[in-house]
């Protein structure tokens, strides 16, 4: 007998419906799965068979064929265990219900019939809503994650027998509902570090405030121990919380990657990713036989912190060009092409030279001028051009370090950042962008009005520093953010002067 059960698979971060077709016919006992299953799907035969038998049902001693349609797309993961088991029981007439076709089924089966959690459940729930299903059956551990999408029934299940009894009318499964943004302990967020712990470095903290206010990319250069990493770790504490749509996008990417757990429902804080400099290009931008998101996509709507930037492989850094420009990355493989969102804020730190003491007043640097240039040349001009703010972070004096004066807290800085972000949100309403760093050339023309003195200063500064067209636009964007922090409609000379000041690498090259 033939039966059909609906399930889901993920390609990229988008889920698509998979029909699990089960045919049981007379013949020698065999169990075959077709439709481009990968290893984990093929191995499900033993899990499904044992789960059915250990749940108290008989496994058909006939010819069993399961087709996963569409058959031309490779299927991976263990989420097909549950729909395959239900398809076999339906084809064996142990389940006779018209409602079976109204639900999506996902879940891994243990040998005793328990339903185990799977990754990518948020994408599955979105697919159930978009394709008009009445609901989706998910493992108990994934119920909160799936319930963020509340337009269809989320039925949490623990055992295979529970589902059989539900479709047989012997028991009910109560749909699970939550308000994902008010779950308190279940919200993904950690105690954030505070800028009041950072003594001195007022110039660098000002630059980080501007970067946070406009979501600008920033590069910090300074000797070891000057506080670059310390300040970068405190940057999340001054960033605005995610909006609902942003939180859903971030949670969806982490769910597909399998980085959510039972206590995490939805992201409220912006994600921060800090990969080691030994990472590969595929690990950074994503990839694989079946493409998965990389670190830049996991940092979507958040921060990608690259410490010791010149130590990263050159080919790894160069793949950042397109994502920094477009806010997305497209990966093409033989199995297809997939686009991952990657609208992140790049925060990078580096030493001024290999030994770390170039320009040190005590003369501790052991590098020659050629060695310093070679070290800095590991960061290409095109990549540097895409970083809006470059600052130097000098060594902190002992008197400043031991001062009893308490610096400004992250809470005070965050208020100014949030105020500037609200101005930008109103400015770009309906355009699909929410921050100054993402402005297009047309939007710069429309929203960045410079007075005469500011225009003259920008012209002379760009000629003196040899700024490219992209770098000039970066200066204007940063100046726009500075004016937003001052709640000024127009960009004046002081705003442009401060923005040009944050191009330390261009100034060095000009000298």
C-alpha positions as CSV (number, residue, x, y, z in Angstrom):
1,X,0.0,0.0,0.0
2,X,1.2,3.6,-0.7
3,X,1.2,6.4,1.8
4,X,2.5,10.0,1.9
5,X,3.8,12.0,4.9
6,X,5.1,15.6,4.6
7,X,8.4,16.6,6.0
8,X,11.0,19.3,5.5
9,X,14.6,19.8,4.5
10,X,16.9,22.8,4.6
11,X,19.0,24.2,1.8
12,X,21.0,27.2,3.0
13,X,18.7,28.7,5.6
14,X,15.5,28.1,3.7
15,X,13.3,25.0,4.3
16,X,11.4,23.3,1.5
17,X,8.7,20.6,1.8
18,X,9.7,17.0,1.2
19,X,7.1,14.4,0.5
20,X,8.0,11.1,2.2
21,X,6.4,8.5,-0.1
22,X,6.2,4.9,1.4
23,X,5.3,1.9,-0.7
24,X,4.9,-1.6,0.8
25,X,4.4,-4.4,-1.6
26,X,4.7,-8.2,-1.7
27,X,8.2,-9.6,-2.2
28,X,11.4,-10.5,-0.3
29,X,11.8,-8.4,2.9
30,X,13.9,-5.3,1.8
31,X,14.0,-1.7,3.0
32,X,15.4,0.9,0.6
33,X,15.5,4.7,0.6
34,X,15.8,6.6,-2.6
35,X,15.8,10.4,-3.4
36,X,19.5,11.3,-2.9
37,X,19.7,10.4,0.8
38,X,23.1,11.1,2.4
39,X,24.7,8.8,5.0
40,X,22.7,9.9,8.1
41,X,19.4,9.4,6.1
42,X,20.5,6.0,4.9
43,X,21.3,4.9,8.4
44,X,17.8,5.9,9.5
45,X,16.6,2.4,8.3
46,X,17.9,0.7,11.4
47,X,16.6,3.5,13.8
48,X,13.2,3.5,12.2
49,X,12.8,-0.3,12.3
50,X,13.9,-0.6,15.9
51,X,11.7,2.4,17.0
52,X,8.6,0.9,15.4
53,X,9.2,-2.6,17.0
54,X,10.1,-1.2,20.4
55,X,7.1,1.0,20.4
56,X,4.9,-2.1,20.2
57,X,4.1,-2.2,16.5
58,X,5.0,-4.7,13.9
59,X,7.4,-3.9,11.1
60,X,6.2,-5.2,7.7
61,X,8.0,-8.2,6.5
62,X,7.6,-7.2,2.9
63,X,9.3,-5.0,0.3
64,X,9.5,-1.4,1.7
65,X,10.6,1.5,-0.6
66,X,10.7,5.1,0.6
67,X,11.1,8.0,-1.8
68,X,12.1,11.5,-0.7
69,X,10.7,13.9,-3.2
70,X,11.8,16.1,-4.9
71,X,14.3,13.3,-5.7
72,X,16.9,15.6,-7.4
73,X,18.0,17.4,-4.3
74,X,20.4,15.8,-1.8
75,X,18.8,15.1,1.6
76,X,20.8,15.2,4.8
77,X,20.1,15.1,8.6
78,X,18.2,12.8,10.9
79,X,14.9,14.8,10.8
80,X,13.3,12.3,8.3
81,X,13.3,9.5,10.9
82,X,9.8,10.4,12.3
83,X,8.0,11.0,8.9
84,X,9.4,7.7,7.6
85,X,8.2,5.8,10.6
86,X,4.8,7.3,10.3
87,X,4.7,6.7,6.6
88,X,5.4,3.0,7.2
89,X,2.7,2.7,9.9
90,X,0.3,4.5,7.6
91,X,1.1,2.2,4.7
92,X,0.6,-0.8,7.0
93,X,-2.8,0.7,7.9
94,X,-1.9,1.1,11.6
95,X,-2.7,4.8,11.1
96,X,-5.8,5.7,9.2
97,X,-6.4,9.4,9.3
98,X,-7.0,12.2,6.8
99,X,-5.3,14.7,9.1
100,X,-1.9,13.1,8.5
101,X,-1.5,15.2,5.3
102,X,-2.3,18.5,7.2
103,X,0.9,18.4,9.3
104,X,4.6,18.6,8.7
105,X,6.7,16.0,10.7
106,X,10.3,16.4,11.8
107,X,12.3,14.5,14.4
108,X,15.0,12.0,15.0
109,X,14.1,8.6,16.5
110,X,15.9,6.7,19.2
111,X,15.9,2.9,19.1
112,X,13.2,2.8,21.9
113,X,10.8,5.2,20.0
114,X,11.7,8.4,21.7
115,X,11.8,11.6,19.5
116,X,15.1,13.4,19.7
117,X,15.7,17.1,18.8
118,X,16.9,18.3,15.4
119,X,18.4,21.5,14.1
120,X,16.8,24.0,11.8
121,X,13.3,23.8,13.5
122,X,12.6,27.5,13.1
123,X,13.0,27.2,9.3
124,X,10.7,24.2,9.3
125,X,8.1,26.1,11.2
126,X,8.3,29.0,8.7
127,X,7.9,26.5,5.9
128,X,4.8,25.0,7.5
129,X,3.3,28.5,7.8
130,X,4.2,29.5,4.2
131,X,2.8,26.3,2.7
132,X,-0.5,26.5,4.5
133,X,-0.2,23.4,6.8
134,X,-2.4,23.2,9.8
135,X,0.6,22.6,12.0
136,X,4.0,21.0,12.6
137,X,5.0,18.1,14.9
138,X,8.4,18.8,16.5
139,X,10.4,17.1,19.3
140,X,9.6,18.3,22.8
141,X,13.0,20.0,23.1
142,X,12.4,22.1,20.0
143,X,8.9,23.3,20.9
144,X,9.9,26.8,22.2
145,X,12.0,27.5,19.1
146,X,9.2,26.5,16.7
147,X,6.5,28.3,18.7
148,X,8.1,31.7,17.8
149,X,6.1,31.2,14.6
150,X,2.6,31.3,16.0
151,X,0.5,31.2,12.9
152,X,0.2,27.4,12.9
153,X,-0.2,24.7,15.5
154,X,3.1,23.6,17.1
155,X,2.6,20.0,18.5
156,X,5.5,18.9,20.7
157,X,5.9,15.1,20.8
158,X,8.0,12.8,23.0
159,X,7.4,9.3,21.6
160,X,6.3,7.7,18.4
161,X,3.4,6.0,20.1
162,X,2.1,9.4,21.2
163,X,1.7,10.4,17.6
164,X,0.0,7.2,16.6
165,X,-2.5,7.6,19.4
166,X,-3.1,11.2,18.3
167,X,-4.0,10.3,14.7
168,X,-6.0,7.3,16.0
169,X,-8.1,9.6,18.2
170,X,-7.0,8.1,21.4
171,X,-5.2,11.2,22.9
172,X,-4.8,14.9,22.3
173,X,-1.7,16.9,21.9
174,X,-2.1,20.5,23.1
175,X,-0.5,23.1,20.7
176,X,2.4,24.9,22.3
177,X,2.3,28.7,22.4
178,X,4.8,31.3,23.8
179,X,5.7,34.9,23.4
180,X,9.3,34.4,22.3
181,X,10.4,37.9,23.4
182,X,9.1,37.8,26.9
183,X,10.4,34.4,28.1
184,X,13.0,36.0,30.4
185,X,15.3,33.1,31.2
186,X,15.0,31.6,27.8
187,X,16.2,34.6,25.9
188,X,19.7,34.2,24.5
189,X,21.7,36.9,26.2
190,X,24.7,37.0,28.5
191,X,26.0,39.5,31.1
192,X,27.7,42.1,29.1
193,X,31.1,43.8,30.0
194,X,31.1,47.5,30.8
195,X,33.2,50.3,29.3
196,X,33.6,51.8,32.8
197,X,36.3,49.1,33.3
198,X,38.4,50.7,30.6
199,X,40.7,53.4,31.9
200,X,41.9,56.1,29.4
201,X,41.5,55.6,25.6
202,X,38.8,58.2,25.3
203,X,39.6,58.7,21.6
204,X,39.2,54.9,20.9
205,X,36.0,54.8,23.0
206,X,34.6,57.7,21.1
207,X,35.4,56.0,17.8
208,X,33.7,52.8,19.0
209,X,30.6,54.8,20.0
210,X,30.4,56.3,16.5
211,X,30.9,52.8,15.0
212,X,28.1,51.4,17.1
213,X,25.8,54.3,16.3
214,X,26.1,53.9,12.5
215,X,27.2,50.2,12.4
216,X,30.5,51.2,10.8
217,X,33.4,48.8,10.3
218,X,36.4,49.8,12.5
219,X,40.1,48.8,12.7
220,X,42.1,49.4,15.8
221,X,45.9,49.5,15.7
222,X,48.1,49.6,18.7
223,X,50.8,47.9,20.8
224,X,50.1,44.8,22.9
225,X,48.2,45.5,26.1
226,X,46.8,48.8,25.0
227,X,43.2,47.6,25.4
228,X,42.1,46.8,21.8
229,X,40.5,43.4,22.6
230,X,39.2,44.7,26.0
231,X,37.3,47.5,24.3
232,X,36.1,45.2,21.5
233,X,34.6,42.8,24.0
234,X,32.6,45.6,25.6
235,X,31.2,46.8,22.2
236,X,28.1,44.6,22.5
237,X,27.1,46.4,25.6
238,X,26.5,49.6,23.7
239,X,24.7,48.1,20.7
240,X,20.9,48.4,20.5
241,X,18.9,45.3,21.1
242,X,17.6,43.4,18.0
243,X,14.2,44.2,16.6
244,X,11.8,41.3,16.2
245,X,12.5,40.8,12.5
246,X,16.3,40.9,13.1
247,X,16.0,38.5,16.0
248,X,14.1,36.0,13.8
249,X,16.8,36.2,11.1
250,X,19.6,35.7,13.6
251,X,17.9,32.9,15.4
252,X,17.1,31.1,12.1
253,X,20.7,31.1,11.0
254,X,21.9,29.7,14.4
255,X,19.1,27.2,14.4
256,X,20.2,25.8,10.9
257,X,23.7,25.6,12.2
258,X,22.5,23.6,15.3
259,X,23.8,26.2,17.8
260,X,20.5,26.7,19.7
261,X,19.7,24.6,22.8
262,X,16.6,23.9,24.8
263,X,17.0,27.0,27.0
264,X,17.5,29.4,24.1
265,X,14.4,30.6,22.3
266,X,15.3,33.7,20.4
267,X,18.3,36.1,20.3
268,X,17.8,39.5,22.0
269,X,21.4,40.6,22.1
270,X,23.3,41.0,18.9
271,X,25.6,38.0,18.1
272,X,29.3,38.4,18.5
273,X,31.6,36.0,16.6
274,X,35.4,35.9,17.2
275,X,37.0,33.2,15.0
276,X,40.7,32.3,15.5
277,X,43.1,33.4,12.8
278,X,43.7,29.8,11.6
279,X,40.1,29.7,10.2
280,X,39.7,28.7,6.6
281,X,37.9,30.7,4.0
282,X,35.0,28.2,4.0
283,X,34.7,28.4,7.7
284,X,34.5,32.2,7.5
285,X,32.1,32.7,4.6
286,X,30.4,29.3,4.6
287,X,30.5,26.3,2.3
288,X,30.7,22.5,2.2
289,X,29.2,19.9,-0.1
290,X,25.8,21.1,1.1
291,X,26.5,24.8,1.9
292,X,26.2,25.8,5.5
293,X,26.5,29.4,6.9
294,X,30.0,30.5,8.1
295,X,31.1,32.9,10.8
296,X,30.1,36.0,8.9
297,X,26.5,34.8,8.6
298,X,26.5,33.8,12.3
299,X,27.5,37.4,12.9
300,X,24.5,38.7,10.9
301,X,23.1,41.9,12.5
302,X,25.9,41.7,15.0
303,X,29.7,41.9,15.3
304,X,32.5,40.0,13.7
305,X,35.7,40.5,15.7
306,X,39.0,39.6,14.0
307,X,41.8,39.9,16.5
308,X,45.4,40.0,15.1
309,X,44.0,40.8,11.7
310,X,47.3,40.5,9.7
311,X,47.8,36.9,11.1
312,X,44.7,35.7,9.1
313,X,45.6,34.1,5.7
314,X,45.4,36.6,2.9
315,X,42.9,34.5,0.9
316,X,40.7,34.3,3.9
317,X,40.6,38.1,4.4
318,X,40.0,38.8,0.7
319,X,36.8,36.8,0.7
320,X,35.4,39.4,3.1
321,X,35.2,42.0,0.3
322,X,31.9,41.1,-1.2
323,X,30.0,40.5,2.1
324,X,31.3,43.8,3.5
325,X,30.0,45.6,0.3
326,X,26.7,43.7,-0.2
327,X,25.6,42.4,3.2
328,X,25.3,38.9,1.8
329,X,27.4,36.1,0.4
330,X,26.5,33.7,-2.4
331,X,28.1,30.3,-2.5
332,X,27.8,28.1,-5.7
333,X,28.3,24.3,-5.5
334,X,27.5,21.5,-7.8
335,X,24.3,20.9,-5.8
336,X,23.1,24.4,-6.3
337,X,23.6,28.1,-5.4
338,X,22.7,29.5,-2.0
339,X,22.8,33.0,-0.6
340,X,23.4,33.6,3.1
341,X,22.7,37.0,4.8
342,X,25.9,38.6,6.3
343,X,25.1,42.2,7.3
344,X,27.7,42.4,10.1
345,X,29.8,45.1,11.7
346,X,33.5,44.2,11.3
347,X,35.7,45.1,14.3
348,X,39.4,44.3,13.8
349,X,42.5,44.8,15.9
350,X,46.1,44.6,14.9
351,X,49.6,45.4,16.1
352,X,51.5,48.2,14.3
353,X,54.2,45.7,13.3
354,X,55.3,42.1,13.9
355,X,56.9,42.7,17.2
356,X,54.1,45.1,18.2
357,X,56.2,48.1,19.2
358,X,56.5,50.2,16.1
359,X,56.6,53.9,17.1
360,X,57.3,53.0,20.8
361,X,59.0,56.0,22.5
362,X,61.3,53.6,24.4
363,X,62.6,52.3,21.1
364,X,61.7,48.6,21.7
365,X,60.7,47.9,18.1
366,X,63.1,45.4,16.4
367,X,61.5,45.7,13.0
368,X,63.0,47.4,10.0
369,X,60.9,49.8,7.9
370,X,60.7,47.2,5.2
371,X,59.4,44.6,7.8
372,X,56.8,47.0,9.1
373,X,55.6,47.7,5.5
374,X,55.5,43.9,4.8
375,X,53.5,43.3,7.9
376,X,51.0,46.0,7.2
377,X,50.7,44.9,3.5
378,X,49.1,41.7,4.6
379,X,45.9,43.8,4.7
380,X,45.1,44.7,1.1
381,X,44.1,48.2,0.0
382,X,40.7,47.1,-1.2
383,X,39.9,45.5,2.1
384,X,41.2,48.5,4.1
385,X,39.1,50.8,1.8
386,X,35.9,49.0,3.0
387,X,36.7,49.8,6.7
388,X,35.1,53.1,7.6
389,X,37.1,53.9,10.7
390,X,40.8,53.4,11.4
391,X,42.2,54.4,14.7
392,X,45.5,54.1,16.6
393,X,45.2,52.9,20.2
394,X,48.3,54.0,22.2
395,X,49.8,52.6,25.4
396,X,47.9,53.6,28.5
397,X,50.0,55.6,31.0
398,X,50.4,54.2,34.5
399,X,48.9,57.3,36.1
400,X,45.8,56.9,34.0
401,X,45.6,53.2,34.7
402,X,45.7,53.8,38.5
403,X,43.4,56.8,38.5
404,X,40.4,56.6,40.8
405,X,38.2,58.4,38.3
406,X,35.5,56.1,37.0
407,X,35.0,56.3,33.2
408,X,31.6,56.6,31.5
409,X,29.5,53.5,31.7
410,X,28.2,51.5,28.8
411,X,24.7,52.4,29.8
412,X,25.3,56.1,29.2
413,X,27.0,55.4,25.9
414,X,24.2,53.1,24.8
415,X,21.5,55.8,25.3
416,X,23.3,58.0,22.8
417,X,23.7,55.1,20.4
418,X,20.1,54.2,20.6
419,X,19.0,57.8,20.1
420,X,21.2,58.0,16.9
421,X,19.8,54.7,15.7
422,X,16.2,55.9,16.1
423,X,17.0,58.9,14.0
424,X,18.4,56.6,11.3
425,X,15.5,54.3,11.5
426,X,13.1,57.2,10.8
427,X,15.3,58.5,8.0
428,X,15.5,55.2,6.1
429,X,11.9,54.1,6.8
430,X,10.6,51.8,4.1
431,X,14.0,51.6,2.4
432,X,15.1,48.2,3.9
433,X,18.2,49.6,5.7
434,X,18.4,50.8,9.3
435,X,21.9,52.4,9.7
436,X,24.1,54.9,8.0
437,X,26.8,52.4,7.1
438,X,24.5,50.7,4.6
439,X,23.6,53.8,2.6
440,X,23.9,53.6,-1.2
441,X,25.3,56.4,-3.3
442,X,21.8,57.7,-4.0
443,X,20.9,57.8,-0.3
444,X,24.2,59.6,0.5
445,X,23.1,62.3,-2.1
446,X,19.6,62.5,-0.6
447,X,20.4,62.3,3.2
448,X,23.9,63.7,3.6
449,X,23.7,67.5,3.1
450,X,27.1,69.1,3.7
451,X,27.4,72.9,4.3
452,X,29.9,74.9,2.2
453,X,32.7,74.7,4.7
454,X,32.3,71.0,5.2
455,X,32.3,70.4,1.5
456,X,35.5,72.4,1.1
457,X,37.2,70.5,4.0
458,X,36.2,67.2,2.5
459,X,37.6,68.2,-0.9
460,X,40.9,69.3,0.5
461,X,41.2,66.3,2.8
462,X,40.4,63.8,0.1
463,X,43.1,65.3,-2.2
464,X,45.7,65.5,0.5
465,X,45.1,61.9,1.7
466,X,44.4,60.5,-1.8
467,X,41.0,59.0,-0.8
468,X,39.2,56.8,-3.2
469,X,35.5,57.4,-4.1
470,X,34.6,54.7,-1.6
471,X,36.7,56.2,1.1
472,X,35.1,59.6,0.5
473,X,31.7,58.0,0.9
474,X,32.9,56.4,4.1
475,X,33.9,59.7,5.5
476,X,30.5,61.2,4.6
477,X,28.7,58.2,6.2
478,X,30.7,58.6,9.4
479,X,30.2,62.3,9.4
480,X,26.4,61.7,9.1
481,X,26.6,59.4,12.1
482,X,28.5,62.0,14.1
483,X,25.8,64.6,13.3
484,X,23.1,62.1,14.4
485,X,24.9,61.8,17.7
486,X,24.6,65.6,18.0
487,X,21.0,65.4,16.7
488,X,21.9,67.8,13.8
489,X,20.1,67.7,10.5
490,X,23.0,69.0,8.5
491,X,26.7,67.9,8.4
492,X,29.0,70.7,9.3
493,X,32.8,71.3,9.2
494,X,33.3,69.8,12.7
495,X,31.6,66.6,11.8
496,X,33.6,66.1,8.6
497,X,36.9,67.0,10.4
498,X,36.3,64.3,13.1
499,X,35.3,61.8,10.4
500,X,38.6,62.5,8.4
501,X,40.5,62.1,11.7
502,X,39.3,58.4,11.8
503,X,41.3,57.5,8.6
504,X,44.7,57.0,10.3
505,X,46.0,54.5,7.8
506,X,45.2,56.9,4.9
507,X,47.1,59.6,6.8
508,X,50.1,57.3,7.3
509,X,50.2,56.4,3.6
510,X,50.0,60.2,2.7
511,X,52.9,61.0,5.0
